[in-house]
């Protein structure tokens, strides 16, 4: 495949003259500062499978000409002594040798997949120096079972959240079907304005919906405060101890069919997120049942085929929500048009999402329960409140009180990817696997759609989850069981919702 720089190459010394906008001297946002806390010193890691071998010079040319036009990628984070050591953005000259790392693996390695997996795991043991911009790119020209080479982008989470980083990545990409066309990202459907001639019943339903949202928000905020104060999740084989945020991670991923997910989605009148949460509930239930079976055997009983799960397991995820539609920012597809239009920021809130851990006779019950909880979480402003509560606590009491909750069992994130196959810097992309390390939980599950595939990415502390590939097997098998249940029952489309909460709700 022919590869090229998207624009003429510039030298790093000229970059500062190219940039018209700058964040010079601006302090980091409160949420960005949260990502520097010891228990949440989080890095985003995106592994990108490429269809051909990578020419490092092509990557460097595009990095200089495209990525370095983004101010945050050419700025250090420096403590400002005038303001009590608060971090601020300071422009610096970028030395590409510190940011583009090329590895030449031994071609006789026993397993290329394990080599790449180990390489990413070793990255989680390291941090990027704050004396340079906090990002780097690692090029591995080694053929794996899925791709001819792998490119790994690592970015400190203080630079931007998942949506803004995805927008940045997409601005560097083009459709395979159209070399000059930007990729298409799935976005939230715009709500139609409400008609004022609906009569008393419509006004009553709208008033009830608004009151329901405020009531749910109050309940959720109270539950969040109770959680922070004393309500911890049940100690299970998935729950990490305090201090787990600083441990290395094993990162694995499994690619499944997006068509299978959409089949279940359409049959259950659900969202893709509902289906993936249902699949995750089923997989975690299978995984934990197996773990408890092993424990029971040591104690003198229990079998893997039986229900070995303790009753009333409290297991919740910290589930992240993009707040841009709430806070009035531009649509993601609009900000992708130019690298200078992509504004890196951390506009995210989170909700405490309860997962039901149980063995179900009907596999579709996992999706039904996920859909019910999902609809309940859409009818709340919990994510908006957590965002503003974190900003307020950090402003007045410091980042410790505004940090992410450590009482939940894991993090869960669903990011929409491009709807068609893409190229990046002229190289065709086989898969995209985003995840993080540094989070205060032993397990993180990312799901990302790409073309006709869904990639499920796990980031685990191996001391707590020593068999992440088994958990991937459980996730893949759970999706198959749920899809087969839909086919066996001949389900077509469920009845529509009787009420909508319009522009105050969105797909999590």
C-alpha positions as CSV (number, residue, x, y, z in Angstrom):
1,X,0.0,0.0,0.0
2,X,1.2,3.5,-0.9
3,X,1.9,5.6,2.2
4,X,2.5,9.3,2.4
5,X,2.4,12.3,4.6
6,X,-0.9,14.0,4.5
7,X,0.8,17.4,4.0
8,X,4.4,18.6,3.3
9,X,6.7,17.9,6.2
10,X,7.8,20.7,8.5
11,X,10.8,20.7,11.0
12,X,10.1,20.6,14.7
13,X,11.8,24.0,15.1
14,X,9.1,25.6,12.8
15,X,6.2,24.0,14.7
16,X,5.9,26.9,17.2
17,X,5.6,29.4,14.3
18,X,2.9,27.3,12.7
19,X,0.7,27.3,15.7
20,X,-1.6,30.2,15.9
21,X,-3.5,29.2,19.0
22,X,-1.8,28.4,22.3
23,X,-2.5,27.3,25.8
24,X,0.7,28.9,27.1
25,X,0.6,29.4,30.8
26,X,-3.0,28.1,31.2
27,X,-3.5,25.9,34.3
28,X,-4.7,22.3,33.9
29,X,-8.4,21.8,34.4
30,X,-9.5,20.2,37.6
31,X,-10.4,16.9,35.9
32,X,-7.0,16.9,34.2
33,X,-5.4,17.4,37.6
34,X,-7.4,14.4,39.0
35,X,-5.5,12.2,36.5
36,X,-2.2,13.0,38.3
37,X,-3.3,11.7,41.6
38,X,-1.2,8.7,42.8
39,X,-4.3,6.3,42.8
40,X,-5.5,7.6,39.4
41,X,-2.3,8.5,37.5
42,X,-3.9,7.3,34.3
43,X,-2.5,6.8,30.8
44,X,-4.5,6.0,27.7
45,X,-3.0,3.3,25.6
46,X,-4.2,2.6,22.0
47,X,-2.9,-0.4,20.2
48,X,-3.5,-0.1,16.4
49,X,-3.1,-3.1,14.2
50,X,-1.7,-2.3,10.7
51,X,-2.2,-4.3,7.5
52,X,1.4,-3.7,6.3
53,X,4.9,-3.0,7.8
54,X,5.4,0.6,9.0
55,X,8.0,3.0,7.7
56,X,9.0,5.1,10.8
57,X,10.0,8.0,8.7
58,X,6.4,8.3,7.3
59,X,5.1,8.3,10.9
60,X,7.6,11.0,12.0
61,X,6.8,13.2,9.0
62,X,3.1,13.1,9.8
63,X,3.6,13.5,13.5
64,X,5.5,16.8,12.9
65,X,3.2,18.0,10.2
66,X,-0.2,17.0,11.8
67,X,-0.1,16.0,15.5
68,X,2.3,18.8,16.6
69,X,-0.2,21.3,15.4
70,X,-2.2,20.4,18.5
71,X,-0.9,22.7,21.3
72,X,-1.2,20.1,24.1
73,X,1.0,17.7,22.2
74,X,3.8,20.2,22.1
75,X,3.5,21.5,25.7
76,X,4.9,20.3,29.0
77,X,3.0,20.3,32.3
78,X,5.0,22.5,34.6
79,X,4.3,23.3,38.3
80,X,3.6,27.0,38.8
81,X,5.2,28.0,42.2
82,X,3.2,31.3,42.2
83,X,0.0,29.2,42.5
84,X,1.0,26.6,45.0
85,X,2.6,24.2,42.5
86,X,-0.5,24.0,40.3
87,X,0.3,22.5,36.9
88,X,0.1,24.7,33.8
89,X,0.8,24.2,30.1
90,X,4.1,25.5,28.8
91,X,5.1,25.2,25.1
92,X,8.4,23.4,24.4
93,X,10.4,22.2,21.4
94,X,9.6,18.6,20.6
95,X,12.4,16.1,20.1
96,X,10.9,13.3,18.1
97,X,13.5,10.8,19.4
98,X,11.8,11.1,22.8
99,X,8.3,10.4,21.4
100,X,8.6,8.0,18.4
101,X,10.2,4.8,19.6
102,X,10.9,2.1,17.0
103,X,11.5,-1.5,18.1
104,X,12.9,-4.2,15.9
105,X,11.8,-7.4,17.6
106,X,13.6,-10.7,17.1
107,X,11.7,-12.4,14.2
108,X,12.3,-15.8,15.9
109,X,10.3,-15.0,19.0
110,X,8.1,-17.9,20.1
111,X,4.8,-15.9,19.8
112,X,4.5,-12.5,18.3
113,X,1.1,-12.0,20.0
114,X,2.7,-12.6,23.4
115,X,5.6,-10.4,22.5
116,X,3.3,-7.5,21.8
117,X,1.2,-8.2,24.9
118,X,4.3,-8.3,27.0
119,X,5.6,-5.1,25.4
120,X,2.4,-3.2,26.3
121,X,2.4,-4.7,29.8
122,X,5.9,-3.4,30.3
123,X,4.8,0.1,29.2
124,X,2.3,0.0,32.1
125,X,5.3,-0.2,34.5
126,X,6.7,3.1,33.3
127,X,5.7,6.7,33.2
128,X,6.5,9.5,30.7
129,X,8.7,12.2,32.2
130,X,6.9,15.5,32.9
131,X,10.0,17.3,31.4
132,X,8.6,16.6,27.9
133,X,5.0,16.5,26.4
134,X,3.4,13.4,27.9
135,X,2.8,11.2,24.9
136,X,4.7,8.7,22.8
137,X,4.3,6.4,19.8
138,X,5.8,2.9,19.7
139,X,6.3,1.1,16.4
140,X,6.5,-2.7,16.4
141,X,7.2,-4.2,12.9
142,X,6.3,-7.7,13.9
143,X,3.7,-9.9,12.3
144,X,1.0,-11.1,14.7
145,X,-2.1,-13.3,14.2
146,X,-4.2,-10.2,13.5
147,X,-1.9,-7.7,11.8
148,X,1.5,-7.3,10.0
149,X,2.6,-4.6,12.5
150,X,1.4,-2.8,15.6
151,X,1.6,0.9,16.5
152,X,1.0,1.8,20.1
153,X,0.0,5.4,21.1
154,X,0.4,6.3,24.8
155,X,-1.0,9.5,26.1
156,X,-1.4,10.8,29.7
157,X,-5.1,11.1,30.4
158,X,-4.7,14.7,31.6
159,X,-4.2,15.7,27.9
160,X,-7.7,14.6,26.9
161,X,-10.5,12.1,27.4
162,X,-11.5,9.2,25.2
163,X,-13.8,11.1,22.9
164,X,-11.3,14.0,22.3
165,X,-8.4,11.6,21.8
166,X,-10.6,9.5,19.4
167,X,-11.4,12.8,17.5
168,X,-7.7,13.6,17.3
169,X,-6.9,10.1,16.0
170,X,-9.8,10.2,13.5
171,X,-8.5,13.6,12.1
172,X,-5.3,11.8,11.1
173,X,-7.3,9.0,9.3
174,X,-9.2,8.6,6.0
175,X,-11.7,6.2,4.6
176,X,-10.2,3.2,2.7
177,X,-13.1,3.7,0.2
178,X,-12.2,7.4,-0.2
179,X,-8.6,8.5,0.5
180,X,-9.7,12.2,1.0
181,X,-12.8,11.5,3.1
182,X,-12.8,11.6,6.9
183,X,-14.1,8.6,8.8
184,X,-17.7,8.5,10.0
185,X,-18.2,8.3,13.8
186,X,-21.6,7.3,15.2
187,X,-23.0,10.2,17.1
188,X,-26.0,10.7,19.4
189,X,-29.2,11.3,17.5
190,X,-30.4,14.9,17.7
191,X,-33.7,15.3,19.4
192,X,-36.6,16.8,17.7
193,X,-38.0,19.9,19.3
194,X,-41.1,19.2,21.4
195,X,-44.4,20.4,20.0
196,X,-46.3,22.8,22.1
197,X,-49.7,21.6,20.8
198,X,-49.7,18.2,22.4
199,X,-52.4,18.9,24.9
200,X,-52.7,18.2,28.6
201,X,-51.5,14.6,28.4
202,X,-48.3,15.4,26.6
203,X,-47.5,18.3,29.0
204,X,-48.2,16.0,31.9
205,X,-45.8,13.3,30.6
206,X,-43.1,15.9,29.9
207,X,-43.5,17.3,33.5
208,X,-43.4,13.8,34.9
209,X,-40.2,13.0,32.9
210,X,-38.4,16.2,34.2
211,X,-39.5,15.5,37.8
212,X,-38.4,11.9,37.4
213,X,-34.9,13.0,36.2
214,X,-34.5,15.3,39.2
215,X,-35.6,12.6,41.6
216,X,-33.3,10.0,40.1
217,X,-30.4,12.5,40.2
218,X,-31.0,13.2,43.9
219,X,-31.1,9.5,44.7
220,X,-27.9,8.8,42.6
221,X,-26.0,11.7,44.2
222,X,-26.9,10.5,47.7
223,X,-25.9,7.0,46.7
224,X,-22.6,8.3,45.4
225,X,-21.9,10.1,48.7
226,X,-22.8,7.0,50.7
227,X,-20.4,5.0,48.5
228,X,-17.6,7.4,49.0
229,X,-18.1,7.4,52.7
230,X,-18.5,3.7,53.5
231,X,-20.4,1.6,50.9
232,X,-17.8,-0.7,49.3
233,X,-18.5,-3.4,46.7
234,X,-18.5,-7.0,47.8
235,X,-15.0,-8.5,48.0
236,X,-14.9,-10.9,45.1
237,X,-12.0,-12.4,43.1
238,X,-12.3,-9.3,40.8
239,X,-12.0,-6.7,43.5
240,X,-8.6,-5.1,43.9
241,X,-7.2,-3.9,47.3
242,X,-6.3,-0.2,48.0
243,X,-3.2,0.9,46.1
244,X,-4.0,-1.2,43.0
245,X,-3.8,1.9,40.9
246,X,0.0,1.8,40.9
247,X,0.4,-1.8,39.8
248,X,1.3,-3.0,36.3
249,X,-1.4,-4.2,33.9
250,X,-1.8,-7.1,31.5
251,X,-3.7,-5.8,28.4
252,X,-5.6,-8.2,26.2
253,X,-8.4,-7.9,23.7
254,X,-10.9,-10.0,21.8
255,X,-12.5,-9.1,18.5
256,X,-16.2,-10.1,18.0
257,X,-18.8,-9.5,15.3
258,X,-20.6,-6.2,15.5
259,X,-23.3,-7.7,13.3
260,X,-24.0,-10.2,16.2
261,X,-24.2,-7.3,18.6
262,X,-26.6,-5.4,16.3
263,X,-28.8,-8.5,15.9
264,X,-29.3,-8.7,19.6
265,X,-29.7,-4.9,19.8
266,X,-32.5,-4.8,17.2
267,X,-34.3,-7.8,18.5
268,X,-34.3,-6.5,22.1
269,X,-35.1,-2.9,21.1
270,X,-32.0,-1.9,23.0
271,X,-28.8,0.0,22.5
272,X,-25.3,-1.4,21.6
273,X,-24.3,-0.3,25.1
274,X,-27.2,-2.3,26.7
275,X,-26.1,-5.4,24.8
276,X,-22.4,-5.1,25.7
277,X,-23.3,-4.5,29.4
278,X,-25.6,-7.6,29.2
279,X,-22.7,-9.6,27.7
280,X,-20.4,-8.3,30.4
281,X,-22.8,-9.3,33.2
282,X,-23.1,-12.8,31.7
283,X,-19.3,-13.2,31.4
284,X,-18.5,-11.9,34.8
285,X,-21.2,-14.2,36.3
286,X,-19.6,-17.2,34.5
287,X,-16.1,-16.2,35.5
288,X,-16.9,-15.6,39.2
289,X,-19.0,-18.8,39.4
290,X,-15.9,-20.7,38.2
291,X,-13.7,-19.0,40.8
292,X,-16.1,-19.7,43.6
293,X,-16.4,-23.3,42.5
294,X,-12.6,-23.6,42.9
295,X,-12.8,-22.1,46.4
296,X,-15.7,-24.4,47.4
297,X,-13.7,-27.5,46.2
298,X,-10.9,-26.6,48.5
299,X,-13.3,-26.3,51.3
300,X,-14.9,-29.7,50.6
301,X,-17.6,-29.2,48.0
302,X,-18.8,-27.3,45.0
303,X,-18.8,-28.1,41.3
304,X,-18.1,-25.9,38.3
305,X,-21.4,-26.8,36.7
306,X,-23.5,-25.7,39.7
307,X,-24.4,-22.2,41.0
308,X,-21.5,-21.4,43.4
309,X,-22.1,-17.7,43.5
310,X,-22.7,-16.1,46.9
311,X,-26.1,-14.3,47.3
312,X,-26.5,-10.5,47.0
313,X,-23.1,-9.7,45.4
314,X,-22.7,-5.9,45.2
315,X,-20.7,-5.3,42.1
316,X,-20.6,-1.9,40.3
317,X,-18.7,-0.3,37.5
318,X,-17.5,3.3,37.3
319,X,-19.0,3.9,33.8
320,X,-17.8,7.0,32.0
321,X,-20.1,9.4,30.0
322,X,-19.2,12.0,27.4
323,X,-20.7,15.3,28.6
324,X,-20.2,17.3,25.4
325,X,-23.9,17.1,24.3
326,X,-24.8,18.3,27.8
327,X,-22.3,21.1,28.0
328,X,-23.0,22.5,24.6
329,X,-19.8,21.6,22.7
330,X,-19.6,20.9,19.0
331,X,-20.4,17.6,17.6
332,X,-17.5,15.2,17.4
333,X,-17.8,14.8,13.7
334,X,-17.5,18.6,13.3
335,X,-14.3,18.8,15.3
336,X,-12.6,16.1,13.2
337,X,-12.5,18.3,10.1
338,X,-9.1,19.8,11.0
339,X,-6.4,18.9,13.5
340,X,-6.6,22.6,14.7
341,X,-10.3,22.1,15.4
342,X,-9.8,19.2,17.7
343,X,-9.9,20.6,21.3
344,X,-8.3,18.1,23.7
345,X,-10.1,18.3,27.1
346,X,-11.5,16.1,29.8
347,X,-15.3,16.7,29.6
348,X,-16.4,13.4,31.2
349,X,-18.6,12.4,34.1
350,X,-19.3,9.0,35.5
351,X,-22.1,7.0,36.9
352,X,-22.1,4.1,39.3
353,X,-23.5,1.3,37.2
354,X,-24.7,-1.8,39.1
355,X,-24.0,-5.2,37.5
356,X,-26.2,-8.2,38.4
357,X,-24.1,-11.2,39.1
358,X,-26.2,-14.4,38.8
359,X,-26.6,-17.5,36.6
360,X,-29.7,-17.1,34.4
361,X,-31.6,-19.8,32.7
362,X,-32.6,-17.4,29.9
363,X,-29.5,-15.7,28.5
364,X,-31.6,-12.7,27.3
365,X,-32.3,-11.8,30.9
366,X,-28.8,-10.3,31.1
367,X,-29.7,-7.9,28.3
368,X,-33.1,-7.2,29.8
369,X,-31.6,-6.2,33.2
370,X,-28.8,-4.2,31.5
371,X,-31.5,-2.3,29.4
372,X,-33.6,-1.6,32.5
373,X,-30.6,-0.2,34.5
374,X,-29.4,1.7,31.4
375,X,-32.8,3.4,30.9
376,X,-32.8,4.3,34.6
377,X,-29.3,5.8,34.3
378,X,-30.4,7.8,31.2
379,X,-33.1,9.4,33.2
380,X,-30.6,11.1,35.6
381,X,-28.1,13.8,35.6
382,X,-25.7,11.8,37.7
383,X,-22.8,12.1,35.2
384,X,-23.2,15.9,35.0
385,X,-23.3,16.1,38.8
386,X,-20.2,14.0,39.3
387,X,-18.3,16.3,36.8
388,X,-19.3,19.5,38.6
389,X,-18.8,17.9,42.1
390,X,-15.3,16.8,41.2
391,X,-14.5,20.3,39.9
392,X,-15.9,21.9,43.1
393,X,-14.2,19.6,45.5
394,X,-10.8,20.0,43.7
395,X,-11.1,23.8,43.6
396,X,-11.9,24.1,47.3
397,X,-10.5,21.0,49.0
398,X,-7.8,19.6,46.6
399,X,-7.7,16.6,44.2
400,X,-7.9,13.9,46.9
401,X,-11.6,14.6,47.7
402,X,-12.4,15.0,44.0
403,X,-10.7,11.7,42.9
404,X,-12.5,8.7,41.3
405,X,-14.3,6.3,43.6
406,X,-12.2,3.3,44.7
407,X,-15.1,1.4,46.1
408,X,-16.4,0.1,42.8
409,X,-15.1,-3.2,41.3
410,X,-14.1,-2.1,37.8
411,X,-14.2,0.6,35.2
412,X,-16.4,0.3,32.1
413,X,-16.2,2.5,28.9
414,X,-17.9,2.3,25.5
415,X,-16.4,4.4,22.8
416,X,-17.9,4.5,19.2
417,X,-15.3,4.0,16.6
418,X,-15.3,4.6,12.8
419,X,-18.1,3.0,10.9
420,X,-16.0,2.0,7.9
421,X,-12.4,0.7,7.4
422,X,-9.8,3.5,7.6
423,X,-6.2,4.3,6.9
424,X,-3.9,6.3,9.3
425,X,-1.0,8.1,7.7
426,X,-1.7,6.0,4.6
427,X,-1.6,2.7,6.4
428,X,-4.7,0.5,6.5
429,X,-5.9,-0.1,10.1
430,X,-6.9,-3.7,11.0
431,X,-8.1,-3.1,14.6
432,X,-8.1,-0.4,17.3
433,X,-7.7,-1.4,20.9
434,X,-8.0,1.4,23.4
435,X,-7.5,1.0,27.2
436,X,-5.9,2.6,30.2
437,X,-3.6,1.8,33.1
438,X,-3.2,3.6,36.4
439,X,-6.9,3.4,37.4
440,X,-7.8,2.6,41.0
441,X,-9.4,-0.8,40.0
442,X,-8.0,-4.2,39.1
443,X,-10.2,-4.5,36.0
444,X,-11.1,-2.1,33.2
445,X,-13.2,-3.1,30.2
446,X,-13.3,-1.0,27.1
447,X,-15.5,-1.8,24.1
448,X,-15.0,0.0,20.8
449,X,-16.7,-0.6,17.4
450,X,-14.8,-0.5,14.2
451,X,-16.3,-1.1,10.8
452,X,-18.2,-4.5,11.3
453,X,-16.2,-5.5,14.4
454,X,-16.5,-4.9,18.1
455,X,-13.2,-5.0,20.1
456,X,-13.4,-5.8,23.8
457,X,-10.2,-4.7,25.6
458,X,-9.3,-5.7,29.1
459,X,-6.7,-4.0,31.4
460,X,-6.1,-6.2,34.5
461,X,-3.9,-6.4,37.5
462,X,-2.6,-10.0,37.1
463,X,-2.3,-10.5,40.8
464,X,-6.1,-10.1,41.0
465,X,-7.1,-11.4,37.5
466,X,-4.4,-13.9,36.5
467,X,-6.3,-15.3,33.5
468,X,-7.6,-12.4,31.4
469,X,-7.7,-14.6,28.3
470,X,-10.2,-16.8,30.1
471,X,-12.4,-13.8,30.8
472,X,-12.2,-12.9,27.1
473,X,-13.4,-16.4,26.3
474,X,-16.3,-15.9,28.7
475,X,-17.2,-12.6,27.0
476,X,-17.1,-14.2,23.5
477,X,-19.1,-17.2,24.7
478,X,-21.7,-15.0,26.4
479,X,-22.3,-13.0,23.3
480,X,-22.8,-16.3,21.3
481,X,-25.2,-17.6,23.9
482,X,-27.3,-14.4,23.9
483,X,-27.3,-14.3,20.1
484,X,-28.3,-17.9,19.9
485,X,-31.1,-17.3,22.4
486,X,-32.4,-14.5,20.1
487,X,-32.4,-16.8,17.1
488,X,-33.9,-19.7,19.0
489,X,-36.8,-17.6,20.3
490,X,-37.4,-15.9,17.0
491,X,-37.5,-12.5,18.6
492,X,-38.1,-9.6,16.2
493,X,-38.6,-6.2,17.8
494,X,-39.7,-5.3,21.3
495,X,-42.4,-2.8,22.0
496,X,-41.3,0.9,22.1
497,X,-40.7,2.9,25.2
498,X,-43.8,4.7,26.5
499,X,-41.9,7.8,27.5
500,X,-38.8,9.6,26.3
501,X,-36.7,12.0,28.4
502,X,-35.7,13.9,25.2
503,X,-32.5,16.0,25.3
504,X,-31.7,15.2,28.9
505,X,-30.8,11.6,28.0
506,X,-28.3,9.9,25.9
507,X,-26.8,6.6,25.2
508,X,-24.2,5.8,27.9
